[in-house]
Amino acid sequence: MAEKKPGLAMHTNVDMSHQNTLIFKTKVFFDSLKTNGLKVTIDKLYQHFYYKVKGVDFSTQNLHDLTLTGDYKEHGTALVSTSKDFFSRIFSELETVAGKKIKKELFIDYGSGKGAALIHARALGFKEVYGVEFAKELHAVSINNIDKLGLQNIHALYQDATTFIPPKETTVIYFFNPFDQVVMEKVIANIVAQKAFFLDEVYLIYGRPTCGTLLDQSFQLLGTKEHESGAVVNYYKV
Ligand SMILES: C[S@@+](CC[C@H](N)C(=O)[O-])C[C@H]1O[C@@H](n2cnc3c(N)ncnc32)[C@H](O)[C@@H]1O
C-alpha cells in the first residue's frame, strides 16, 4: 500500500468501524490463510478467542464521540489495535535491520489506544512498558484489559502525547500511525531533547509511517518493510 500524505485520510474523522463487521473479519481470515498459511491463521484465531474469553477488548473504534484531552484533538487517528502476531513480527524485523538483539528494558507506545501493543510488549519480555493515550474511554479500556490479563509494570497514561517525556531507560519507541505531522513534530522534538539522557541505544518502530519524512530527518532510518497486508513499517535508530 502506498504511504498516505501526512495529516490526510487516517484522521480523527475517518470512520474505521467497518473493521468490526463480520464481512471485514471474514476477509481478514481468508487473506491470512492465503498469505500466512493454516498454522499462523489458527494461532491468530486462537489468540482472538483467548482475548474474548478473558474479556479483553481490542476492537476498532472511531474517536468522534470520545473525550479527548489536550490541544490536538483534530490531529489523531482512529483506534486500530496492533495484533500480537504483527507485533512479534515487527520486533523481529527490528532486530534484523539493527543487526543485533534489542534490549527489552523500557517500551513506549505513543497513542496506546486499548493497550494492545503494551500487552504484546510485556508478553515479549519488556521489563517496563509505558503507553500514552489522549482518549479517556480508550484509556479506560486499556486499564481494564491490563487488569483482565493480570499484568504488572504497564503504565497506561491518559495524556496528550506532546506532553510525554520518554524516561531515560527507554529502549524501544512505537508509533502505529497515531497522529499527523503537527503532533509528530512536537513528539519528535521531545525525543530529540531527551537523547543525551538515554542510558542505552533507543530504537523506533513506525507502523504506517504517514510522517516518515519527518522522522527520516531526525533519526537514522535502518530499513523499511512492506508486509503482505500492505502495511509499511519503518525502523529507526534514535
Ligand atoms: C492507530 S491507533 C494505535 C493504537 C495502539 N498504538 C495499538 O497499536 O494498538 C492510534 C491511537 O493514537 C491515539 N492518539 C491520537 N492522537 C493522540 C495524541 N495527541 N496523544 C495521545 N494519543 C493520541 C488515538 O486515540 C488512538 O488510540
The ligand as a Gaussian input file, in Angstrom:
#p B3LYP/6-31G(d) Opt

LIG

0 1
 C       -3.939000       3.659000      15.165000
 S       -4.279000       3.759000      16.905000
 C       -2.936000       2.801000      17.579000
 C       -3.293000       2.085000      18.880000
 C       -2.173000       1.364000      19.584000
 N       -0.912000       2.056000      19.440000
 C       -2.008000      -0.034000      19.078000
 O       -1.045000      -0.251000      18.348000
 O       -2.808000      -0.911000      19.410000
 C       -3.832000       5.457000      17.242000
 C       -4.117000       5.882000      18.682000
 O       -3.474000       7.133000      18.928000
 C       -4.281000       7.890000      19.804000
 N       -3.879000       9.302000      19.696000
 C       -4.053000      10.125000      18.641000
 N       -3.571000      11.360000      18.892000
 C       -3.040000      11.315000      20.153000
 C       -2.376000      12.271000      20.988000
 N       -2.163000      13.541000      20.594000
 N       -1.971000      11.880000      22.205000
 C       -2.175000      10.602000      22.637000
 N       -2.826000       9.664000      21.916000
 C       -3.237000      10.003000      20.665000
 C       -5.701000       7.596000      19.289000
 O       -6.682000       7.899000      20.238000
 C       -5.587000       6.089000      19.003000
 O       -5.932000       5.347000      20.134000

